[in-house]
Every structure is written in C-alpha cells, then in structure tokens.
Amino acid sequence: MKTMMLAAAVAAGFGGAAFAETSPNDVKLQLQWVTQAQFAGYYVALDEGFYEEEGLNVTILPGGPDIAPPQVLAGGGADVMLNWMPSALAAREKGLPVVNIAQPFKTSGLMLTCWKDTGITSVEDFKGKTIGVWFFGNEYPFLSWMSQAGISTDGGEDGVTVLKQGFNVDPLLQRQADCISTMTYNEYGQVLDAGISADDLVTFKYEEQGVATLEDGIYALEANLEDPVFVDKMVRFVRASMKGWKWAEANPEAAAAIVLDNDETGAQTEAHQVRMMGEIAKLTAGSNGALDEADYQRTVDTLLAGGSDPVISAAPEGAWTHAITDAALN
C-alpha cells in the first residue's frame, strides 16, 4: 500500500490552496493508490447505491505513483482525499490546512517482513542488518521506532543499514535486504505468492510494537469546513462511506468483486483482491468512522519522536474534527 504519497516532499510548494468548486451534491474523492480492496468501502457505497441514497453524485479518482493526494486537494481537483496521517500532518505543518474529518481505519497494516534464517527474532536483532524502508514520508514510523529502541540507522554492527525500498518486494526475494516494509493486506501476500513459505519468515507489526500511525483517513480543507453547505455534503458522504465499509466487512468476497468491476486497468486478480479485502476488514473493524483521540495522540507522539528529523516539529492544532462524524452517526 503505497501511501503517504509524496506529501512531505511536495507540501513545501503548496502555498495557498485552490478550493474545489462543486455543487452541493457532487463529491470528488481522491484515493491514495490504484483501485484495490484497500478502498472497497467507497466502491461498495457507490455500487450499492449508498451515495445515491444520500443524494450524492460521487466520483472516485484512483491514485498512483505520480499522484500526491494533498497536491490534488490543494489544486482543487478533489473535495476530499484519503491519506495516511503522517503525510497529512506534514502537509498541514508546511502550509496546507487539511483536516481529518473521519477515520475508517482503526488499525495499522504496516509491518516488516524478514527472513527467519537471518536469526532475527526481536527488534534487538535488527542491529547489523539491512532493512528496506519506504520513503516519501513512509520512513517516519520506522525512524521513530528505531530511535525509541536506541538503534542507529547509520549502519554498522550496532545499527541498521536502511535500503530505500521501491514499491515491490524484490529486495527481500533477491536477498538485498534482511527485512522489507510490507502491508498486511498487500506486499506480504506478494511475498507468499512468490513461493516463500510463511514458516521461512518473521514479521513485526508496527501496531504490536507501539509505533503504529493512523492510515487511510478522510481529509478535507479547513476553509471548506467553514461552509455549511460543504459540511452537510461531507456528513452525507461520510455516513454513506461508513455504510459501505461495514457492508464490505460483512461481505468481503462480494466487496472484492465490486472492486474488480471498478478496476479499469484489469491489473488486479480475484484471488489477490479477496485476500486483500479479508485483511482490510481487520483494519476497519472497530471503527464507526469517528477518530479515536487516543489513536491520534499516539500518532502525533510517534511522529514527534522520529529521530533527528521528525516529520512534524510541534503538536498540530486544529488537525481533526468530530463535527462531521458526530452529525453523520446521529
């Protein structure tokens, strides 16, 4: 799941934001990656008529390696975006006032996948090893984790050598790295699909290490949230979207089929999407869409502890609101 899409790199160039001009019933949603089960709740809400029931005309815009959701939002190309919170908070600190209006994902799917034969059984065993890490903002949970564990990321016997990982699992398969970054619902499955047995692997979930940050939140521009017409539209959008997510959780195979129907590239396979949806359902379970303040604070604390170059330099103010979900849920 190639998320946090470049926001830390591009946020500095945002300047003033150009707000989307749409009707009271039109919504453009910018995804943070290509069409896949990671976004099943929105495609379900579209195909099952949940958005239509709310009087909304929703357009879902797929993402990709060259699409940064904060940049799209800043340019007025979307009304709302999906983003990992580290990316969103970085963008906010650098001048783009994005606000989390809902948080469908309760749990993080980020983890490290390692070869068992390297002898790695604990975080302490990372010393002297090479670890693949996604950058463009994705590195901050890892750097924070290593900082808290007292492990240098400058290499050597007492530190880890960080390999800038592309959006594939080749560094592990080709033994270029002892561990790589994976998502529970995507890249880990790709490793297994390559013929590697789970018995040959060791995994470390960020959630279990206490350094997980929030993923796949729904964000809008702060200025738009001052418009009662826009707020009403977002209330209806969030309510329908969460209905879609709960439907997808209860019907993972049917939800995967809906995703496939909406994949114009034809690049996805049924088996992969069904497996992905099953794992995604574990991450959205327990969320009614409202941001948990404790989860938010954990994310902020993790980012502030991210070594010598943290993704944010101070605790944000006004970066989230319950106003939309309070109205949507009631």
C-alpha positions in Angstrom: 0.0 0.0 0.0 1.9 2.8 -1.3 0.6 5.5 0.9 1.6 8.9 2.4 2.1 9.7 -1.3 4.9 12.3 -1.5 3.3 14.9 0.8 6.4 15.5 2.8 8.2 16.2 -0.5 5.6 18.4 -2.2 4.0 20.2 0.8 6.6 22.9 0.8 5.4 24.1 -2.6 1.7 24.3 -1.8 1.3 27.9 -0.8 -2.3 29.0 -1.0 -4.9 26.2 -1.7 -7.3 26.4 -4.6 -10.6 25.1 -3.3 -12.8 22.8 -5.4 -15.9 24.4 -6.8 -18.7 21.8 -6.9 -22.4 21.5 -6.5 -23.9 20.7 -3.1 -24.3 17.1 -4.2 -21.1 16.4 -6.2 -18.2 14.9 -4.4 -14.8 14.0 -5.9 -12.8 11.6 -3.8 -9.0 11.2 -4.4 -7.7 7.8 -3.5 -4.0 7.4 -2.4 -3.3 4.5 -4.7 -4.8 2.5 -7.5 -8.2 0.8 -7.4 -8.0 -2.1 -5.0 -9.7 -3.5 -1.9 -7.9 -1.0 0.3 -10.7 1.3 -0.9 -13.5 -1.2 -1.0 -15.9 0.7 1.2 -16.1 3.6 -1.2 -16.7 1.5 -4.3 -19.3 -0.5 -2.3 -21.1 2.7 -1.3 -21.0 3.8 -5.0 -22.2 0.4 -6.5 -24.8 -0.4 -3.8 -26.4 3.0 -4.1 -25.5 4.3 -0.6 -24.2 7.6 -2.0 -27.3 7.9 -4.2 -29.5 7.4 -1.1 -27.8 10.4 0.3 -28.4 12.4 -2.8 -24.8 12.4 -3.7 -23.0 12.2 -7.1 -19.6 10.7 -6.1 -16.6 10.4 -8.5 -13.8 8.2 -7.2 -10.4 9.2 -8.6 -7.7 6.5 -8.4 -4.2 7.3 -7.3 -0.9 6.1 -8.5 2.9 6.6 -8.1 2.8 10.0 -9.6 -0.3 11.3 -7.8 0.0 13.0 -4.4 -3.4 13.4 -2.8 -2.6 16.5 -0.8 -1.4 18.2 -4.0 -4.7 17.2 -5.8 -6.7 18.6 -2.9 -4.6 21.8 -2.8 -5.2 22.3 -6.5 -9.0 22.0 -6.3 -9.0 18.6 -8.1 -10.9 16.9 -5.3 -13.2 17.8 -2.5 -11.8 15.2 -0.1 -8.8 12.8 -0.1 -7.6 9.7 1.6 -4.2 9.9 3.3 -2.0 8.5 6.0 -1.9 10.8 9.0 1.9 11.4 8.9 1.5 12.7 5.4 -1.5 14.8 6.2 0.1 16.4 9.3 3.3 17.1 7.3 1.3 18.8 4.7 -0.5 20.8 7.3 2.7 21.9 9.0 4.0 23.0 5.7 1.1 25.2 4.9 -1.8 23.1 3.5 -4.6 23.2 6.1 -6.0 19.7 5.8 -8.3 18.4 8.5 -9.2 14.8 9.4 -13.0 14.5 9.2 -13.3 10.7 9.6 -11.1 7.7 10.3 -12.5 4.5 8.8 -9.2 2.6 9.6 -8.8 1.7 13.2 -5.6 -0.4 13.0 -2.4 -0.1 11.1 -1.4 -2.7 8.4 2.3 -1.7 8.3 4.9 -4.3 9.2 8.4 -5.5 8.5 8.8 -8.9 6.9 12.2 -10.6 7.5 13.9 -13.8 6.5 13.9 -16.2 9.5 17.3 -17.6 8.6 18.9 -14.3 9.3 18.5 -15.1 13.0 16.1 -12.1 13.6 13.7 -12.9 16.4 13.4 -9.5 18.1 14.0 -5.8 17.4 17.4 -6.0 19.0 18.4 -8.4 16.3 18.0 -5.7 13.6 21.5 -4.5 14.5 23.9 -5.2 11.7 21.1 -5.9 9.3 19.8 -4.3 6.1 16.2 -3.2 6.2 14.0 -2.0 3.3 12.0 1.1 4.1 9.5 3.1 2.0 10.4 6.8 1.9 8.4 10.0 0.8 7.1 10.2 4.4 6.6 6.4 5.0 10.0 6.2 6.7 9.0 8.2 9.8 7.3 5.4 11.8 10.4 3.3 11.2 12.8 6.0 12.2 10.8 6.8 15.3 10.7 3.1 16.2 14.5 2.7 15.8 15.0 6.0 17.8 12.9 4.7 20.7 14.7 1.3 20.5 18.1 3.1 20.7 19.2 1.6 17.3 21.1 3.8 14.9 20.0 4.0 11.3 23.5 4.8 10.0 24.6 1.2 9.5 27.4 -0.6 11.2 27.4 -3.6 13.6 25.3 -1.7 16.2 22.9 -0.1 13.7 20.7 -0.9 10.7 21.5 -0.2 7.1 18.4 1.4 5.6 17.7 0.5 2.0 15.3 2.8 0.2 12.7 0.4 -1.0 10.6 0.7 -4.1 7.0 -0.3 -4.3 7.8 -4.0 -4.7 9.2 -7.0 -2.7 12.2 -7.6 -4.8 14.8 -6.6 -2.2 13.7 -9.5 0.0 13.3 -12.0 -2.7 16.7 -11.1 -4.1 18.3 -11.1 -0.7 19.3 -7.4 -1.0 17.7 -6.8 2.4 17.1 -8.9 5.5 13.7 -7.3 6.1 11.4 -5.2 4.0 8.4 -3.0 4.6 5.1 -4.7 3.8 1.4 -4.2 4.4 -0.6 -7.0 5.9 -3.0 -6.8 3.0 -0.7 -6.4 0.0 3.0 -6.9 -0.1 3.1 -9.7 2.5 0.8 -11.6 0.2 3.1 -10.9 -2.7 6.0 -12.5 -0.9 3.9 -15.6 -0.3 2.8 -15.6 -3.9 6.5 -15.7 -4.9 6.6 -19.2 -3.4 8.0 -18.2 0.0 6.6 -20.2 2.9 5.3 -18.2 6.0 7.4 -20.6 8.0 10.5 -19.0 6.4 9.6 -15.5 7.5 9.4 -13.4 10.7 7.1 -10.4 10.8 7.0 -7.4 13.1 3.7 -5.4 13.0 4.1 -1.7 13.9 0.8 -2.0 15.8 2.2 -4.6 18.1 5.4 -2.5 18.6 3.5 0.5 19.8 4.7 2.8 17.0 1.8 2.5 14.6 0.4 5.6 13.0 -3.1 6.1 11.6 -3.7 5.2 8.0 -6.3 5.9 5.3 -8.2 8.8 7.0 -10.6 11.1 5.2 -9.4 14.7 4.9 -10.9 18.0 3.6 -9.6 21.5 3.5 -10.1 23.6 6.6 -11.6 26.6 4.7 -14.2 24.4 3.1 -15.4 23.2 6.5 -16.5 26.7 7.3 -19.1 26.4 4.6 -22.3 24.8 6.0 -23.3 23.5 2.5 -20.0 21.7 2.2 -20.3 20.4 5.7 -23.7 18.9 5.0 -22.3 17.3 1.9 -19.4 15.7 3.9 -21.8 14.5 6.6 -23.8 12.6 3.9 -20.6 11.4 2.3 -19.1 10.0 5.5 -22.4 8.4 6.5 -22.7 6.6 3.2 -19.0 5.7 3.1 -19.1 4.1 6.5 -22.2 2.1 5.5 -20.1 0.9 2.5 -17.3 -0.1 4.8 -19.4 -2.1 7.2 -21.1 -3.8 4.2 -17.6 -4.7 2.9 -16.5 -6.1 6.2 -19.6 -8.3 6.3 -19.3 -9.3 2.6 -15.6 -9.5 1.8 -15.8 -11.6 -1.4 -18.7 -9.6 -2.8 -16.8 -6.4 -1.9 -13.7 -7.7 -3.7 -15.9 -8.4 -6.8 -17.2 -4.8 -6.8 -13.6 -3.5 -6.6 -12.7 -5.7 -9.6 -15.7 -4.4 -11.5 -14.4 -0.8 -11.0 -10.7 -1.6 -11.9 -10.5 -0.2 -15.4 -6.9 -1.3 -15.7 -7.7 -5.0 -15.3 -4.4 -5.4 -13.4 -6.0 -6.9 -10.3 -6.8 -10.6 -9.8 -9.8 -12.0 -7.9 -7.7 -14.1 -5.5 -5.5 -11.1 -4.6 -8.4 -8.8 -4.0 -10.4 -11.3 -1.9 -7.3 -11.9 0.3 -6.7 -8.1 0.5 -10.3 -7.5 1.5 -10.1 -10.1 4.2 -7.1 -8.3 5.7 -8.5 -4.8 5.2 -11.7 -5.9 7.1 -9.4 -6.5 10.2 -8.2 -2.9 10.0 -11.5 -1.2 9.6 -13.2 -3.4 12.3 -14.0 -1.5 15.4 -14.2 1.9 13.7 -17.5 3.7 13.2 -15.7 6.4 11.4 -15.0 8.8 14.3 -11.4 9.5 15.0 -10.2 8.0 18.3 -8.4 10.7 20.2 -6.0 8.3 21.8 -5.1 6.9 18.4 -4.5 10.4 17.2 -2.3 11.3 20.1 -0.3 8.1 19.7 0.4 9.0 16.0 1.5 12.5 17.0 3.8 11.2 19.7 5.3 8.7 17.3 6.0 11.4 14.7 7.5 13.8 17.2 9.8 11.1 18.4 11.1 10.3 14.9 14.8 10.9 15.4 16.8 14.0 14.4 14.4 14.9 11.6 10.9 14.3 12.7 8.0 14.6 10.3 6.4 17.3 12.4 8.2 19.7 14.7 5.3 20.5 17.0 2.0 19.1 18.1 -0.6 20.2 15.5 -3.7 22.3 16.3 -7.0 22.0 14.5 -5.9 19.0 12.5 -9.0 17.0 13.1 -12.7 17.4 13.9 -15.6 15.3 15.2 -18.2 17.6 13.8 -18.7 15.6 10.6 -18.9 12.1 12.2 -21.0 13.4 15.1 -23.6 14.6 12.6 -23.2 11.5 10.4 -23.6 9.0 13.2 -26.5 10.7 14.8 
